[in-house]
């Protein structure tokens, strides 16, 4: 997935060979984007569907790609925006559902059985973070982007990306510690997390 792949994709886009560029993009970045979507959304089917939509969005955006950012950064930016939109839609949908169809005890117990307690607690803690905090953590630790790349994807300075990650980890740790059975925080300190 290194520079040579980005160059091949960039060259294909520059030569207006968008189908070839899409095939390379899907092979090189489809799986990590799928993992990022899964981490952000927490639902495999929804993540797979959104990954396909992100690839189609990238294909549609190829004629406007100017190469100012790396292909990787450009593609992760598209993925980030798509995941954020999906999360906002889900939040609006959930708010409407709560108004009209509050969950029953059976549904709650079914969810509890389906998810392990630790995974459920971590998911709830991540959901309690702001979308920006959630994105920063997932781009950095699931997407395996450097803080410079996270900054480019989020259109912020690298120092701001590191600060947001530190704040998100601090908040995540506080949330997890508030839960009696919570496991230890994923990072011992902000310094460890932002290296």
C-alpha positions, 0 to 999 in steps of 0.5 A: 500500500506504499507510495508506489500504489498511490503513484499508480492510482494517481497516474491512472486518475491523471490519465483519466483511466478512472475504472483502472484507478477504482480497481487499484483503490479497491484492492489497496484501500478497500479492506482498511477502509472497511475496517475503519467503517466497521470500527466507526459504525459497529455493524458489519453489514452497514460497514460493508455497504458504506465501503461500497458507497465510499468507493463509488464516491471516490470514483465520482470524485476522481475527475476533480482530484488534483493530487495536492494530497496523497491518494491515501489521504484523499480517500480517507477524507472521503471515508471520514465524511461518509462515516460522519454522515452515516453516524448523523443519519443513524442518530437522527433515526434513533431519536425518531425511533425512541419517540415512537418505538421505545426499546422493549426489555426483550430487545435490550436483553437480546443485545446484551446476550449478543455482545460481550460485556467488555465490547459493549462497554467499550462501544458505549464509551466510544459512542459517548465521545463526540464524532470528532473525537471518535474519528480521530481515534479510529483514523489513528488506531484503526486506520493506522494513519500517522498524526500528520495524515489524520491532520490532513484528513480532518483538515486540521494541524498535526498538533491539533490532531494530537491534542484531540486524540489525547482529549479523546483518550482522557475522556474514554478513560474517564467513561470506562473508569465510571463503569464498575466492571470496566477493564483498564484504559487502552492507554496508560497516558496521553503521551503514550497514545500520541507517539 
